[in-house]
Every structure is written in C-alpha cells, then in structure tokens.
Amino acid sequence: MSPKKLIGALATGLIVAACGNEAPIAPDVATVNLPGVTAAVQQVEGEIGPGSLYALFVPDNWNGDLAVYAHGFVDAALPVALPAVDALRDALLQRGYGVAYSSYSENGYALKDGMRRTQQLRGIFRSKFKQPKRTYIMGHSLGGLVTMALAETYPGHYDGALPMCGVLGGSLAEIDYLSNVRILFDFFYPGVLPGSALNIPPGTDLTTEVIGPIIAATSANPTGAGAMAAIDQTPIPFSSGPELVQSIITAVAFNFRGLDDLLDRTHQHSPIDNATTVYTSSLLPPPLMAAVNAGVERASRTPDAVNYLEKYYVPSGDLRIPMLTLHDVLDPLVPFFNEGLYHQAVLAAGNGQHLVQRSFARYGHCTFTVPEMVQAFEELVAWVEQGVVPTP
C-alpha cells in the first residue's frame, strides 16, 4: 500500500450518555432517488449538539426496522463530516431497512462523543418518522467499539449488534499494543524516528519522517522487525515481509497521528503505560530480552488517565442481545487479539450464547465487501427474529 493510501485508510479506519438536552435543528424531509435503491427514499439531514451532523433515511418500502451505523476513527485535523458509507447504506435501504448515522461532534479517538451521538440517533429517527419495530446497531473500527459499548450499556434500546473490525478488547489493550510497537521500534532502530512514543515533534511529516525511514530501516535490517513480531506484547500480524513492514508502519503512524488527541482527552497525562511491563518471548534469546527490558522507554499512566480509558471503554462482557462480529485475521491496526479478549469477557460474564465471531483469513483493516457486510447483517436479523444462530 502506498503512503498516500495508507494515510487515507488510517484516517477512515480507526473509535456515553442518554440523549441529553440538545434539541436538533428541525430540517425538512426530502424525497431522494439513490443509486441502487429501487424505491424512493425519504431523507432527513440535520445537526444536533455542538456540530454533530446526522442523516436519516427511510425507503418507501420500509420494513419497520432501523440500522444505526457508527463510523470509525477520523484524523482529528480533518473537518467533521458525515461518513462516506453510501454503498452499505444503499444496500440496506434496497432491502427495506431504515438507516441512521452521525458525524459525531468531533474527530480523533472520539469514543465518548461517538457513543453519545450514536445513541441519540434512535430518538431523532423516532421524532422524524416513527418508532422502529427493531433497532440494529453496527459500526467499523472505533465505531465497532461504539457498537459494542452501546450494546452493553443500553441493551433495551437495540435488538442486535454488528461490530466490524472493532476495538473489542477495549481502549487500554489497543493503546498498549500500538504504543508498544512504537517503543520497541525505537529500541531496535534507535534514532530513526523523531521524538518518542510520548513526545511527537510538532509538524512531523508522516511520509518523509515516519513512513520512509521505517521502510529504509527495516529493509536494511529486517532482523529487528522480525524480533518485534516475536515479542508477546506486540503480536504484529503478517504473512510476508512486506506485510510485516506495513503493519509496523500502520501502528507507528497511529502513534504520530493520534497521540496529541489522546493527550487532550487525558488532560495531558500519559495514555501509555509500560512502567512495569516485562517484555517476553519464547522465540528470542534471554540476553536479548534482558536488553529489551533494560533499554526500552518507560511511561506510566496516571489514575485519572486510567479511569478515562476504562470508562471509554473497557468491555464488561455484559452482553444481553445477539452480537455477530467480523474481523480480518491479519488486521494491522486493530489486531485480531481484540476478538479473543472480548470472547473471554463475554464468557466470564456468562453471556457466551449471545456472541458469534466471524473471521476472514486475509490481511487488512476492515476489508469486508458490501455483500459480506449485508449478508452478516441479514444473518443477525434472522438470529434476532427467527432464532437462527449464524455460523462463525
């Protein structure tokens, strides 16, 4: 993948309260014709809260059910905008479902706001059209975490959930993985990247100062990259040398793009913690691991940063509604271990009967086709309405 495409994928890929008191700006209902949708569609676009845009769609052949969609991480420097999910939206509308989604009020790791704004959509939809018979929630990447968090927090508001490529292990586990990749890269390739895991120099150019140097350093010395992937705390996904380098770039680039946003959310207190981490590997020689543990950069989270990241969000496993998850096995941004962590949480809470997890044996983040997503959605609906449990 080219640096330009990588940046675009990261910007669209990786991401709690009831409705609150904000009153939505009341727009008119418009009738529109959408590509791929046979029926005419009633559309409402408006704004609620501080700059949160929303869009609601109901086809003339509406079956009475609503699909609420939560988008993934968007670079904090980009303007707030509605997500570009036209193909998925139109496929659901063609099948008779209503669709609702939001821009959120802010970008970045906007989990708190994403939960709030997504939760508001159901009430706005009811006020503009009518109460849906059933409401399904779905989302990609950070929006997958929004989906899971709302399913656990408001099980009475949703009938089924479809998190895709989601941060289902929770914020702490995801941040630990991404930061450990950067920290270990700096150990094996000292001086290659500007700053450190907790200090990103302002104005750093991602292409020339991060992506290019990573490619050059790992090409000159692939042994370091292989060692990083062999360490238990950085299960870097890959099936080839280029995929290994791409996965390192993906994780490290997120550190450069997302750290300042995370610091803003934790009052400039460290969201990174490896102060007591003992890096381990059954594949690398003990002297090397001793050198790693003695030589890596160390950081500690403060209690308030821990509290914030646990609240937004660490899964409880309190899953009361059917949930079907989708995940690429070799996901470089939200690694597949997220699925295992959530499975453990759900089983520990005694709710395993509500969870089915589906994997795709391929490399990439959120690579699902529209037919794959629609098929999964319809299987979720059949599970909810007819008791037909999907296959993993």
BAVOTOR-474852 format. One record per atom (N, C-alpha, C): x, y negated, z negated. Coordinates in steps of 0.02 Angstrom, whole numbers, plus 50000, padded with zeros to 5 digits. Layout:
N
XYZ...
This chain:
392
500435006050000500005000050000500444993850000500294989050041500684982950045500584978749983501074974249965500984969849908500354965749912500174963449972499574959349979498954963449962498934969749989498354973949975498344975949902498944977049871498964978749800498664973249758498864967049772498604961449733497854961049740497604961949801496874961749811496524967349774496814973349775496494978949741496494977949666497054975249639497084974049567496584968649547496494963749591496044958249574495324960349573495164965749610494464967949612494344974249572494914977649550494854984149520494704984249446495224983649393495204982549327495224975049329493544980449106493444975449117493284978749100489544955548682489094960848655488584957648609488094956748645487564953848605486924954848643486374953948611485744954048647485694947748688485114946448715485074941448768485264934448746485214932848683485384926048663484844921148681485014914748674484524909448682484564905748747485044907548791485114903748852484494904848896484264899648927483694900148972483954900049044483794905049084484044905049153483734899449194484124896749239483864891949287483384895749333482774893449339482244897249374482254895849449482534900349488482534899349561481914902249592481814901049656481254903849692481434910849716480924915049725481014921549755481024920749830481544923649862481614923249935481534930149965481244930550023481204936850059481774937050109482174942350107482754942850150482754949650185483094949850241483224956150276483964957650271484124963550244484814965450231485014971150278485644971150302485874976550346485814983250311485534988050346485484994650318484884995850273484474990650263483884991350221483274990450266482884995650273482314995450318481774990750294481614991050229481094986850201481334979750190480874975050190481054968250169481234968250095481644963550075481894963350006481744956549975481484956749914481394950649875482034949249836482314943349844482954941649814482884935449769483204935849711483244930149666483974929349646484254923349656484924921749632484864915749587485214915949531485174910349483485774910149438485724906349385486274905349338485994905449267486374908549223486194908649152486824907949111486754904549055487344903549013487844898849046488454898649020488954894049048489274896649111488894895949167489184897649231489114904749253488714908749220488614915749240488084916049295488284918349354487824919149410487504926049407486894926549431486584933149435486204933749501486104940049521485724941449582485274947549568484654946949588484154952249579483854953849648483724960249660483454962449724482924967749714482364967049749481834972049745481574973349816481614979549841481344980949908480584981449906480274980249962479544980749965479284987649949479704992749959479504999649941479795001749874479834996949827480144998149762479835004149727480265008549701480025014549666479915013349591480055007149569479935005349499480545005949454481105008649480481715009449440482225003949457482645002349409483144997049416483834999749405484304997849449485014999349441485384992949424485674992649364486064986949342486804988549352487164984049385487864985149402488314980249365488884982849338489384978749303490034979049343490304973249361490914973149402491544973949360492094975249394492734976349362493134970049350493774971049333494224965549317494324961149378494284954649367494434949649419494964944949390495474943449428496014939149404495744932849373495994931149314495744925349277495834918849316496304918649362496434912449400495934911449457495554916549474495084916049529494424912949506494044909849551493394906949532492894912449516492434910949471491884915449455491434916149515491254922349533490834923549592490464930149583489914930849617489554937249616489994942649648489944948749623490364954149651490154955949722490644958049762490514959949831490374967449834489764969249820489564976249819488974977349867488974973849923488404973949969488244981049993488754984950010488624991550038488284996149987488524996149926488215000249874487514997549858487454991049851486794987949839486294989949892486484989249955486014990550010485824997950013486295002349996486145009549996485625011149942485675007849885485195009049831484515005949849484534999949878483904996749899483555000949952483935003749998483635007950050483265013850021483495016149963483175021849929482625019749881482455013249881481885010949842482035008249774482665007849755482835005349688482904997749688482724994549632482914987649621483634987349598483964981749610484674980949594484774974149561485204974049509485364967749475486104967849457486444962049465487134961449442487294954249427487864953349393488074946749369488804945549386488984939149388489684937249396490054937249329489684937449274489924935649207490074928049206490214925449148490374918349142491114916849152491514922149150492244921149153492554927349184493174926549208493554932049235494074934449185494524938649208495014941549163494724947649127495014949249069494784955049031494154953048992493634951649031493034948449005492534953648980492754958148938492314963448915491744960748872491904956448825491384953648781490844950148822491054945648866490574941948908490234946548958490604951348985490314956049031489754960149000489844962148938489314965748903488704961248892488834955148872488284950548857487884948948921488234947248974487894945149036487544951049070487844956849067487534962749097486914964749058486954964248992486374965848950485794961148963485944954948982485414950048995485024951549059485324955349105485014956249171484334959549167484264964349123483644968049118483064963449101483184958849053482664954149033482514949049088483024946749123482914941949178482514945349233482694951549249482324955249300481584955849282481454957449220480764958149197480384951549204480724945949190480384939449194480244937349265480654939549313480574937549383480114942349422480124948649402479724953649438479254957149388479444962949363479044966449314479484971349277479224974049223479604978949184479744985149226480384987049235480514993149272480314999349232480145004549268479975010849234480595013649198481155013649234481785016049206482335011249227482835010749184483415006449199484045010649194484435010649248485075014149250485635008949252486185010449218486745005849217487355009249247487735005449286488315008149321488835002649329489465004649339489994999649348490665002849363491114998749390491785000949408492314998049360492815002149343493414999849309493254996549242493404990149234493194986749173492434986849166492084986549223491354987249222491134994249201491564999249210491415005849184491435005849108491905001949079491915001249007491304997248982491104992049019490484988549003489894993449003489864997649054489335002649060489315007249000489885010048983489915014648926489745011148861490005005148851489885001448789489144999848780488824997648834488104996048829487685002348820487895007848852487535014148842487565016348769488145015448738488215017348668487855012348622487875005948639487625000748595486864999948600486595000548660485874999548672485575005548708485595011448678485335017348713484595016848730484215012948692483505012248706483345007948765483845004248791483734999748847483895003048915484255008648914484475011748975484285019148974484145021849033483945028849039484515033349060485005030549094485585034449116486155029749133486775032449132487365028249142487845031649190488155027549234488635029949284489265025649283489725026849236490365023349237490825026449290491135022249330491575024649383492275021649374492785026049374493485024049362493535019549300493155021349249493075016849191493625017549139493705012149101494185011949045493855015348985493705021748993493275025148945493645027148881494305027048882494675028248820494695022248775494465016448800494445010348761495025005748774494954999548751495434994348765496124995848736496154998348676496804999448644497215004548684496915010148703497285015248739497525012648807497095008848842497285006248908497855001248902497804996648854498324991648846498974994948824498935000048781499545003648761499885006748821499505009948865499805013048924500145007848968499785002648987500054997549032500674994149003500644992448939501214989048908501814993748901501685000148887502245004848881502595005848947502235005749003502565006249068503035000349077502804994349061503244988449068503844988949020503724990948958504254991248908504784996448928504565002248952505035007348973505395005549038505045002049082505384999749143505954995149124505834990549077506374985949057506954989749025506814995348992507364999248962507775002649017507445005949065507805009649116508085005149171507794999149179508014994449231508104987549199508574986849154508654980449118508824974649165508504968949152508664962949189508344962449258507964967449279507664967349345507074962549348506664962549296506064958449294506144952349249505824946849266505864940949223505464941849159505704938849105505334938949042505334945849010504794947148973504714953548939503964955048935503804960648905503104962748901502674957648864502974953748820502594948748782502774941648801503164940748853503374934048873503434933748949502894931448981502884930949054503054923649072503604922449107503774915549126503234912549170503034906449156502534903149198502754902649270502274903649315502424902849386502774908749418502814914349383503144920249413502774922449476503144923449529502844925649592502834933349592502224936049597502134943249591502484947149647502474944449707502764947949764503524947949762503824942049754504554941449760504924942949695504584941949637504934942749574504734949049535504224952449558503994958549523503984964549571503564964149622503474969949666504114971549704504414966549736505024967749774505584970549731505734967449673506264970149630506124977249605505484978949590505334985749568505494990749624505294989149685505424993549741506174994349751506544988849748507274989249759507614993249704507424992049642507754995349585507605002849585506975004749596506805011849594507075015449655507155011949712507455015149771508195016449759508525011849726509235012649712509355017849658508895018449610508975023149555508305026349538508095031349576507445034549562507435038549498508015040049470508045043949408507675040549351507745033949347507405030349293506655030849299506395030249360505665030849369505425037749350505805042949369505615049649351505625050749275506105047649242506135048249169505545044849136505345039049162504755035649135504135040049138504045043449194503455047649204503475053849160504065055749136504135061649094504025060249020503935053949003503825052048933503085052448917502915055448860502215056848843501785050648841502065045048820501675038848813501545035348879501855037648933501745034649000501625040349050501045043549048500895048849097500725045849165501235043249198501145039549260500895044349314500335042949347500065047549397500415046949464500595052749493500905052749559500955059849585500995060549651501125067049681501695066449732501995060549736502555059449781502955053449755503555052649784503965047049763503645040249774503355039049834503015032649845502435031449796502065036649779501515035749731501785034149662502335037049642502635035449578502825028049575503145025549627503335018449628502715014049629502215016049669501595012149672501255011749603501255017349567500945017449501501315012949451501975012949455502365008549412502215001249429502204999649493502044992849515501364990749489500864995149495500184993549475500154991849401500464995849359500444994749287500834988449267501424987649296501844981849278501524975449304501244975549363500924969649391500344967449346499984972149318499434970249273499704966749211500284968749187500594965249130500724957949148500974956749209501114949849229500474945849241499954949149266499334945549284498854944949225498884949649178498384949849126498594947849057499254947149044499474945948975499214939348948499294933848986499074927348960498334927348944497934930748986497214931148973497084934948908497434940448897497344944248836497554940148775498114936548781498344932348725497834927048708497504924148759496984919248746496404922348706496264928648718495704932048684495894934248613496534934748599496754936948532497104931248494496934924948513497194919048479497964918848480498244920848537498964920848549499334925848504498974930548475499274935848436499374941948481499894945648470500084951048515499534956248524499334957548587498884963148600499264969748609499924969448605500364975148616500624977648549500664984148541500924986948478501284993548492501944993348484502344999448485502844999448428502684995648376503154994648320503345001248288502885005948283503025012348251502985018148301502935016548365502885021848416503545025548422503495032048418504075036348432503965039348501504345037048549504275039548618504545046648621504155051048652504305058148652504285060948723504645066548732504625070148796504925077048785504585082048811504855088848809505295090248869505325085548916505685086548978506365082948980506455078048937507065074048938507525075948880508175075248888508645077148834508565072848772508635075848713508555072048650508995065848645509625066148668510025059948663509725054148703509425055648761509115050248800508515047548762508095051848733507515049548696507725045548634508265047548603508525043648546508735036748569509045036248627509245029748654508625025548671508115028648699507495025048714507195022148651507125026248600506815023848538507225018648502507885018848513508315013848481508345007348521508205007848587508345002148630507754998348659507145001048653506574997648685506374991448645506064986848682505754980948650505194983348604505114980148546504594981948499504134975948487503494977448476502994972248462502474975148415502134970648378501624972748331500984968748342500414972148338499764968648339499604966148269499314960148267499064957648203498374960648189498154960748126497504963748111496924960648151496934954048163496384951048199496384953248272496974954148302497014956648370496754963748374496934967848325496684974748322495924974748317495654970548273494924970348263494574968348328494854963348364494544961148425494524966748477495094970148486495134975248537494744981548519494664982848454494234988348434493504986748445493314980548433492614978548443492444978148517492934976348558492834975548631493354979448670493394986248674492914990548644493254997248635493145000548580493385007348570492765011848565492725017148606492125021248607491995024748541491355025148523491145028748464490955035848479490795037248542490535043748560489795044548545489475039148522488765039348505488355038648568488365043848608488035043948673487365047348667486825043648679486145046348670485775047248736486075045148791485735045548857486195049248905485925052148959486355055549008486865050849039487485053249042488025049449074488425053949119488495051849182488925055149231489495050449247490115052649238490695048449253491045050949316491365046249352491765047749411492465045049400492985048949420493665046549410494135050049459494585046249488495135049149528495655052049480495885058149495496365061449452497025057649449497225054649505497845050949508497695043449513497395040749461497205033649459497795029749429498095025149467498695021649442498545015949394497925013549392497765007849349497395009949286496905014149293496535016849235496645024349236497185026749206497375033849213496825038649191496865044649218496355049749207496295051749133496815050449093496765052249022496185048748987495945043249017495365039848988494765044548983494675048849033494125053549032494185058448974494795060948963494905065548908494775062448840494995056148832494875052748769494135051848755493755050048807493045049148796492695055848783492905060948818492625067648807492725069748734493315068548708493455070248638493005066248591492915059848604492495055648561491765058048561491515059748620490825061948626490725068648592491195073248602491145079748569491175079048493491635074748469491695073748397491055071048366490685067148405490055064248381489465069048391489595074848420489065079748430488595078348487488845074648538488415072548593488625075248661488985080748661489255083348723488735085048775488115086348754487595088148802487385082248846487585076148828487395070248867487935068048916488495071648920489055069348960489265074549012489295072349076489585076249130490115071949163490705074749175491265070949203491475074149269491515070049321491685072449388492335069249411492795073449434493455071049455493545071949530493985067749559494155067949630494905068749634495135074149665495845075749668496195071549721496295065249706496635060749753496935054849716497355051249751497705045549722497325039049736497285034749686496995028149697496525026249640496355019849639495905017149588495225015549620494705018849597494035017549622493985018749697494195024549720494215025849792493565028849818493045029249777492435032749796492105029349856491835033549900491455030949957490745029349934490395025349973489705023749957489275030149953489335034850001488955041149995489105044949930489735044949909489905048449847489585045049786489585038449786489285034949730488525035749729488215035249788487495035949791487285043049772487665048049795487505054949776487535055749700488055052949670488115053449597487535049849562487345044049588486785040449558486145044549563486015047449621485395051349629485405057649586485995060549576486045066249530485915064149458486155058249440486005055649373485255054649365484925051849416484205050849413483845057649405484055062649443483745069249438483845072249369484415070849338484555073149270484055069849221483975063249228483535059649184482805061649194482595061949257481885062849271481665070149273482125074649293481925081549302482325086549259482815084049223483215088449180483715092649218483875090749281484365094449321485065091649306485455095349268486115092949247486595093249306486945087749321487425087849378487995092549365488315094749419488935098649413489515093849403490025095849366490615091449357490955089949423
